[in-house]
Amino acid sequence: MNRAKYIVGTAKILQAKPGGGEKWLASLRTRELPEVIEALCTLPGVGPKVAACVALFSLDQNHAIPVDTHVWKV
């Protein structure tokens, strides 16, 4: 899987956000978790697990629980 294309695409999208990506990401800290996950999933290559990881480790969403897709196969 080539994640480089997602990184470049996401960086471009974040740069285009009003106030820049840093401001947009910081604004997610004050939102409810479902809204944060939904917003993050609009970025290229970001699915529910990655969104939950970002929410948990970077956006003070301490109740986010990242779940790997392979868990559902067990």
C-alpha positions as CSV (number, residue, x, y, z in Angstrom):
1,M,0.0,0.0,0.0
2,N,1.4,3.4,-1.0
3,R,0.5,5.8,1.7
4,A,2.7,8.6,0.3
5,K,0.0,9.7,-2.1
6,Y,-2.4,10.1,0.9
7,I,0.2,12.1,2.8
8,V,0.6,14.6,0.0
9,G,-3.1,14.8,-0.7
10,T,-3.9,15.4,3.0
11,A,-1.2,18.0,3.3
12,K,-2.7,19.9,0.4
13,I,-6.2,19.7,1.8
14,L,-5.0,20.9,5.2
15,Q,-3.1,23.8,3.8
16,A,-6.3,24.9,1.9
17,K,-8.4,24.9,5.1
18,P,-9.4,28.4,6.3
19,G,-6.7,29.4,8.8
20,G,-4.6,26.4,7.7
21,G,-4.6,22.8,8.8
22,E,-3.2,23.5,12.3
23,K,-6.2,25.8,13.1
24,W,-8.7,23.3,11.6
25,L,-7.2,20.4,13.6
26,A,-7.1,22.4,16.8
27,S,-10.8,23.2,16.3
28,L,-11.6,19.5,16.4
29,R,-10.6,19.4,20.1
30,T,-13.8,21.1,21.1
31,R,-16.1,18.9,19.1
32,E,-17.9,15.7,20.0
33,L,-16.1,12.5,19.1
34,P,-18.5,11.4,16.3
35,E,-18.1,14.8,14.6
36,V,-14.3,14.6,15.0
37,I,-14.2,11.1,13.4
38,E,-16.4,12.2,10.6
39,A,-14.3,15.3,9.9
40,L,-11.0,13.4,9.9
41,C,-12.4,10.7,7.6
42,T,-12.9,13.3,4.9
43,L,-9.1,13.4,4.5
44,P,-7.5,11.0,1.9
45,G,-6.5,7.7,3.4
46,V,-8.1,8.3,6.8
47,G,-10.6,5.7,7.9
48,P,-12.3,5.2,11.2
49,K,-9.2,3.6,12.9
50,V,-6.7,6.3,11.9
51,A,-9.3,9.0,12.8
52,A,-9.8,7.4,16.2
53,C,-6.0,7.2,16.7
54,V,-5.6,10.9,15.8
55,A,-8.5,11.8,18.0
56,L,-7.1,9.9,21.0
57,F,-3.5,10.8,20.7
58,S,-3.6,14.3,19.3
59,L,-7.0,15.8,19.9
60,D,-7.6,15.1,23.6
61,Q,-10.5,12.7,22.8
62,N,-9.6,10.3,25.6
63,H,-12.7,8.2,25.1
64,A,-11.8,7.3,21.5
65,I,-11.1,3.6,21.0
66,P,-9.2,2.8,17.8
67,V,-10.3,-0.6,16.5
68,D,-8.4,-2.5,13.9
69,T,-10.4,-3.9,11.1
70,H,-9.0,-7.4,11.7
71,V,-10.7,-7.5,15.2
72,W,-14.0,-7.9,13.4
73,K,-12.7,-11.1,11.8
74,V,-12.1,-12.9,15.1
